[in-house]
Amino acid sequence: MIVNEVTGILEELAPLAYAEDFDNVGLLIGDKNMEVTGILVTLDTLENVVDEAIEKNCNLIISFHPIIFSGLKKITGKNYVERVVLKCIKNDIALYSMHTALDNARIGVNSKICEVLGIQNPKILIPQKGTIKKLTTYVPKAHAQELKEALFRAGAGNIGNYSNCSFSVNGTGSYKAGENANPTIGEIGQVHYEEETQISVTYAKADQSHIINALIQTHPYEEVAYEIHTLENKNQHIGIGMVGILKKPMDEEEFMKWVKKQMNVSCIRHSNLMGKKIKKVAVLGGSGSFAIAAAIGAKADIFITADLKYHQFYEAENKIVLADIGHFETEQFTKNLLVDHLTKKIPNFAISLAESITNPIKYF
């Protein structure tokens, strides 16, 4: 396999189109057409991780966090970022990062936390905006069904549990072909009127290139007229954080002990306990202070996240318990998720879970 084939499998799980605008995801180092000898999956790419990749003959590292986040003006090896980049280049190792694309994926960082903690029926806490698109095009009536089927095959027309969804209106289109045109229907220099069908379909943002390619390849006209609009509708399957329920309610202290055990954490920073059962749980891997209001709005009893500042614990206002279990700790099982996904898709390929320790925070 080549790098591009492996990353394509990863993007089935977490399309890069769903990454946040500030992020730096995708292939950060290396040639997409390079043949892959082995894959090492890690949370962070540090020098010891690259050394492990070399030792295991893995020339593709799949990392959750991007080692290159802001621009590099020099690569001299003066800091850990530059040293990682240099070592990857010297050893022909490609590096691919997923980060917020996997944060926002339906099966991603937060679904893995829910799985580990036994949270059932998880739903997206903050649906991502702008992920649903609408395509409108115009085609001769005789070709309308063929075009719709091509768009459906490319991924258009899926709404929740329904597929092949579209809306059609018949009308009359007109055009006049110029002298350099090659009209499928009509004559050069003559105004032509054609009975056409207007077709509208919705689709996921990540599928746009496939949809447009299917449109252009299937439409009979030399020049294809179409419109694309971003809808305000919320996509309940894409977004950050999750909220669900426990199979059996727990006392607050009992649940805290359960979290420590399942997430392998030595301590939890939390707001005031409220003396009530924990039933509904919100989670957000990594820095999640921006989602406190959303967790309260979802009527969660507790919000598990990381990197909360001193004054942000006040935002609980006795409506919710805020629990900071650590950044690394909330995301630690992400690499297991990626290894499982790749192993199912390419079972006979060398895929390794990084053994190198990358958590920069130690506890005394």
C-alpha positions as CSV (number, residue, x, y, z in Angstrom):
1,M,0.0,0.0,0.0
2,I,1.0,3.6,-0.5
3,V,0.6,6.4,2.0
4,N,-2.4,7.9,0.2
5,E,-4.3,4.6,0.4
6,V,-3.8,4.4,4.1
7,T,-4.8,8.0,4.8
8,G,-7.9,7.5,2.6
9,I,-9.0,4.7,5.0
10,L,-8.5,7.0,7.9
11,E,-10.5,9.7,6.2
12,E,-13.5,7.3,5.9
13,L,-13.5,7.4,9.7
14,A,-12.7,11.1,10.1
15,P,-12.9,13.3,7.0
16,L,-10.5,16.2,7.1
17,A,-13.3,18.5,6.0
18,Y,-14.6,18.3,9.6
19,A,-11.4,19.6,11.2
20,E,-11.6,23.0,12.8
21,D,-10.3,25.9,10.7
22,F,-7.4,26.7,13.1
23,D,-6.1,23.1,13.0
24,N,-3.3,21.5,10.9
25,V,-4.3,18.1,9.8
26,G,-3.5,15.6,7.1
27,L,-0.2,14.6,5.7
28,L,2.4,16.9,7.4
29,I,5.6,15.2,6.3
30,G,6.3,12.8,3.4
31,D,5.3,11.7,0.0
32,K,1.7,10.5,-0.4
33,N,2.8,8.0,-3.1
34,M,5.5,6.4,-1.0
35,E,5.1,2.7,-0.4
36,V,4.3,1.9,3.3
37,T,6.4,-0.7,5.1
38,G,4.6,-0.4,8.4
39,I,2.4,1.9,10.4
40,L,2.9,3.3,13.9
41,V,-0.1,4.9,15.7
42,T,0.6,7.4,18.5
43,L,-1.1,10.3,20.3
44,D,1.9,12.6,19.9
45,T,4.9,12.5,17.7
46,L,8.0,13.0,19.7
47,E,11.6,12.0,19.1
48,N,11.2,8.7,21.0
49,V,8.2,7.9,18.9
50,V,10.2,8.4,15.7
51,D,12.9,6.2,17.1
52,E,10.3,3.5,17.8
53,A,9.1,3.8,14.3
54,I,12.6,3.3,12.9
55,E,13.1,0.3,15.2
56,K,9.9,-1.3,14.1
57,N,10.5,-0.5,10.4
58,C,7.4,1.7,10.2
59,N,7.7,4.5,7.7
60,L,4.3,6.0,8.3
61,I,3.3,7.5,11.7
62,I,-0.3,8.2,12.3
63,S,-0.5,10.8,15.1
64,F,-3.5,12.4,16.8
65,H,-1.9,15.7,17.7
66,P,0.0,17.5,14.9
67,I,3.6,18.1,15.7
68,I,3.6,21.1,13.2
69,F,0.9,23.4,14.4
70,S,2.1,26.9,13.4
71,G,4.4,27.9,10.6
72,L,8.1,26.9,10.7
73,K,10.5,29.5,9.4
74,K,13.6,27.4,10.0
75,I,14.3,23.7,10.6
76,T,17.6,23.7,12.4
77,G,16.9,21.2,15.2
78,K,16.8,23.9,18.0
79,N,13.6,22.6,19.5
80,Y,11.7,19.3,19.8
81,V,9.4,20.2,16.9
82,E,12.2,20.8,14.5
83,R,14.1,17.8,15.7
84,V,11.1,15.5,15.0
85,V,10.7,17.0,11.5
86,L,14.4,16.5,10.7
87,K,14.4,13.0,12.0
88,C,11.3,12.0,10.0
89,I,12.8,13.5,6.8
90,K,16.2,11.9,7.3
91,N,14.6,8.5,7.8
92,D,12.0,8.8,5.0
93,I,9.1,8.6,7.5
94,A,5.8,10.1,6.6
95,L,3.7,11.8,9.3
96,Y,-0.1,12.2,9.2
97,S,-2.2,13.9,11.8
98,M,-6.0,13.7,12.5
99,H,-6.7,15.9,15.6
100,T,-10.0,17.8,15.4
101,A,-11.2,15.8,12.4
102,L,-11.3,12.9,14.8
103,D,-12.6,15.1,17.6
104,N,-15.6,15.9,15.4
105,A,-16.2,12.4,14.0
106,R,-19.2,10.4,15.1
107,I,-16.9,7.5,15.9
108,G,-13.9,9.3,17.3
109,V,-12.3,10.7,20.5
110,N,-15.5,11.2,22.5
111,S,-17.3,8.0,21.4
112,K,-14.2,6.2,22.7
113,I,-14.5,7.9,26.1
114,C,-18.2,6.9,26.2
115,E,-17.3,3.3,25.4
116,V,-14.6,3.1,28.1
117,L,-17.0,4.6,30.7
118,G,-20.0,2.6,29.7
119,I,-22.0,5.7,28.6
120,Q,-25.0,4.5,26.5
121,N,-26.8,6.1,23.6
122,P,-24.3,8.9,23.2
123,K,-25.2,11.9,21.1
124,I,-23.2,14.8,19.8
125,L,-22.9,17.6,22.4
126,I,-22.2,20.5,20.0
127,P,-23.1,19.7,16.4
128,Q,-20.7,21.3,13.9
129,K,-22.2,24.1,11.7
130,G,-22.0,24.2,8.0
131,T,-21.6,20.5,7.4
132,I,-24.7,20.0,5.3
133,K,-24.7,21.3,1.7
134,K,-27.4,21.5,-1.0
135,L,-26.8,21.1,-4.7
136,T,-29.3,22.3,-7.3
137,T,-28.8,21.6,-11.0
138,Y,-30.8,21.5,-14.2
139,V,-30.8,18.6,-16.7
140,P,-32.9,17.5,-19.7
141,K,-35.9,15.5,-18.4
142,A,-34.8,12.4,-20.3
143,H,-31.5,12.3,-18.3
144,A,-32.9,13.3,-14.9
145,Q,-33.2,9.8,-13.4
146,E,-29.7,8.7,-14.6
147,L,-28.2,11.9,-13.0
148,K,-30.1,11.4,-9.7
149,E,-28.8,7.8,-9.4
150,A,-25.3,8.9,-10.1
151,L,-25.5,11.6,-7.3
152,F,-27.0,9.0,-4.9
153,R,-24.1,6.6,-5.6
154,A,-21.6,9.4,-4.9
155,G,-23.2,10.0,-1.4
156,A,-25.9,12.6,-2.0
157,G,-29.5,12.3,-0.8
158,N,-28.9,10.8,2.7
159,I,-31.0,12.4,5.5
160,G,-30.8,10.5,8.8
161,N,-32.1,7.0,8.2
162,Y,-33.3,7.8,4.7
163,S,-31.4,7.6,1.4
164,N,-32.1,8.6,-2.2
165,C,-33.7,11.8,-1.1
166,S,-34.2,14.5,-3.7
167,F,-36.7,17.1,-4.9
168,S,-37.5,17.7,-8.6
169,V,-39.4,20.4,-10.5
170,N,-40.0,20.4,-14.3
171,G,-39.6,23.6,-16.4
172,T,-38.2,25.0,-19.5
173,G,-34.5,26.0,-19.8
174,S,-33.0,28.1,-22.6
175,Y,-29.6,28.8,-24.0
176,K,-27.8,30.0,-27.2
177,A,-24.6,28.2,-28.1
178,G,-21.6,30.4,-29.2
179,E,-19.5,29.7,-32.2
180,N,-16.9,27.8,-30.2
181,A,-19.4,25.7,-28.3
182,N,-20.2,22.0,-28.9
183,P,-23.8,21.7,-27.8
184,T,-25.2,18.2,-27.0
185,I,-28.7,19.5,-27.9
186,G,-29.4,22.5,-30.1
187,E,-27.6,24.4,-32.9
188,I,-24.8,27.0,-32.7
189,G,-26.1,30.5,-32.9
190,Q,-29.7,29.5,-32.2
191,V,-31.7,30.0,-29.0
192,H,-32.7,26.6,-27.8
193,Y,-35.5,25.7,-25.4
194,E,-35.4,22.5,-23.6
195,E,-37.8,20.7,-21.2
196,E,-35.6,20.3,-18.1
197,T,-35.8,19.0,-14.6
198,Q,-34.5,20.9,-11.7
199,I,-32.9,18.5,-9.2
200,S,-32.0,19.4,-5.6
201,V,-30.2,17.1,-3.2
202,T,-28.4,17.5,0.1
203,Y,-25.1,16.0,1.0
204,A,-22.3,16.0,3.6
205,K,-19.6,18.6,3.2
206,A,-16.9,15.9,3.2
207,D,-18.5,14.3,0.1
208,Q,-18.5,17.5,-2.1
209,S,-15.7,16.5,-4.5
210,H,-17.3,13.1,-5.2
211,I,-20.7,14.8,-5.7
212,I,-19.4,17.4,-8.1
213,N,-17.4,14.8,-10.0
214,A,-20.5,12.6,-10.4
215,L,-22.5,15.6,-11.6
216,I,-19.9,16.7,-14.3
217,Q,-19.3,13.1,-15.5
218,T,-23.0,12.2,-15.8
219,H,-24.6,15.4,-17.0
220,P,-25.0,15.5,-20.8
221,Y,-24.4,19.2,-21.3
222,E,-21.0,20.7,-22.2
223,E,-21.4,23.4,-19.6
224,V,-23.2,22.3,-16.4
225,A,-25.2,24.8,-14.5
226,Y,-25.4,24.2,-10.8
227,E,-25.6,26.0,-7.4
228,I,-24.3,25.0,-4.0
229,H,-25.6,26.3,-0.7
230,T,-24.5,25.7,2.9
231,L,-27.5,24.9,5.0
232,E,-28.1,26.0,8.6
233,N,-29.5,22.6,9.6
234,K,-27.6,20.9,12.3
235,N,-25.9,17.6,11.5
236,Q,-26.5,15.5,14.6
237,H,-23.7,13.0,13.6
238,I,-20.8,15.5,13.3
239,G,-19.5,17.7,16.1
240,I,-17.6,18.0,19.3
241,G,-18.2,16.3,22.6
242,M,-20.9,13.7,23.5
243,V,-23.6,13.2,26.1
244,G,-25.3,10.0,27.1
245,I,-26.6,8.0,30.1
246,L,-25.2,5.4,32.4
247,K,-26.9,2.0,32.5
248,K,-27.3,2.4,36.2
249,P,-27.1,5.7,38.2
250,M,-24.1,6.1,40.5
251,D,-23.4,8.2,43.6
252,E,-21.0,11.0,42.7
253,E,-18.1,9.6,44.7
254,E,-18.7,6.1,43.3
255,F,-18.7,7.5,39.7
256,M,-15.5,9.4,40.4
257,K,-13.8,6.2,41.5
258,W,-15.2,4.5,38.3
259,V,-13.7,7.2,36.1
260,K,-10.3,7.0,37.9
261,K,-10.3,3.2,37.3
262,Q,-11.5,3.1,33.7
263,M,-9.5,6.2,32.5
264,N,-6.4,5.2,34.5
265,V,-6.1,8.6,36.3
266,S,-4.5,9.2,39.7
267,C,-6.5,12.3,40.5
268,I,-9.5,14.4,39.3
269,R,-9.9,18.1,39.7
270,H,-13.6,18.8,40.2
271,S,-16.2,21.4,41.2
272,N,-18.5,21.1,44.2
273,L,-20.3,17.8,44.4
274,M,-24.1,18.3,44.7
275,G,-25.1,15.2,46.6
276,K,-27.2,13.6,43.8
277,K,-26.9,10.6,41.5
278,I,-25.0,10.7,38.3
279,K,-27.1,9.5,35.4
280,K,-26.4,11.7,32.4
281,V,-22.8,12.3,31.5
282,A,-21.2,14.7,29.0
283,V,-17.6,14.2,27.8
284,L,-15.2,16.2,25.7
285,G,-11.6,15.0,25.1
286,G,-8.9,17.6,25.4
287,S,-9.5,21.2,26.3
288,G,-13.3,21.5,26.8
289,S,-14.0,24.6,28.9
290,F,-15.9,26.2,25.9
291,A,-18.5,23.4,26.2
292,I,-19.5,23.9,29.8
293,A,-22.7,25.8,28.9
294,A,-23.6,23.1,26.3
295,A,-23.2,20.4,28.9
296,I,-25.4,22.3,31.3
297,G,-27.9,22.9,28.5
298,A,-28.0,19.2,27.8
299,K,-28.9,18.7,31.5
300,A,-25.8,16.5,32.2
301,D,-25.1,15.7,35.8
302,I,-21.4,15.7,35.2
303,F,-19.0,17.0,32.5
304,I,-15.7,15.2,32.0
305,T,-13.0,17.1,30.1
306,A,-9.6,18.7,30.6
307,D,-7.6,21.9,31.0
308,L,-10.2,23.8,33.1
309,K,-8.8,27.0,34.6
310,Y,-9.5,28.1,38.2
311,H,-12.3,30.5,37.5
312,Q,-14.0,28.1,35.0
313,F,-14.9,25.8,37.9
314,Y,-17.3,28.6,39.1
315,E,-19.3,28.2,35.9
316,A,-20.7,25.0,37.3
317,E,-23.0,27.2,39.5
318,N,-24.4,24.1,41.3
319,K,-26.0,22.9,38.0
320,I,-23.4,20.4,37.1
321,V,-20.2,18.7,38.4
322,L,-17.2,19.7,36.3
323,A,-14.4,17.1,36.3
324,D,-11.0,17.7,34.8
325,I,-9.2,14.4,34.4
326,G,-6.2,15.6,32.3
327,H,-5.6,16.3,28.6
328,F,-3.6,13.2,27.9
329,E,-6.0,11.0,30.0
330,T,-9.1,12.0,28.0
331,E,-7.4,11.2,24.7
332,Q,-5.2,8.3,25.6
333,F,-7.5,5.6,24.0
334,T,-7.7,7.4,20.7
335,K,-4.7,5.5,19.3
336,N,-6.5,2.2,20.2
337,L,-9.5,3.4,18.1
338,L,-7.3,4.1,15.1
339,V,-5.4,0.8,15.3
340,D,-8.7,-1.1,15.5
341,H,-10.1,0.8,12.5
342,L,-7.0,0.2,10.4
343,T,-6.7,-3.5,11.4
344,K,-10.3,-4.1,10.3
345,K,-9.7,-2.4,7.0
346,I,-6.2,-3.8,6.3
347,P,-5.9,-6.9,8.5
348,N,-2.7,-8.3,6.9
349,F,-0.7,-5.2,7.2
350,A,1.9,-4.3,9.9
351,I,0.1,-1.8,12.3
352,S,1.7,-1.1,15.7
353,L,0.4,0.8,18.7
354,A,3.1,3.1,20.0
355,E,4.6,2.1,23.3
356,S,6.5,5.3,23.8
357,I,5.3,7.5,26.7
358,T,4.3,11.0,25.4
359,N,2.4,12.5,28.3
360,P,4.3,15.6,29.3
361,I,2.6,15.9,32.7
362,K,3.7,13.9,35.7
363,Y,2.0,13.5,39.1
364,F,3.7,13.2,42.5
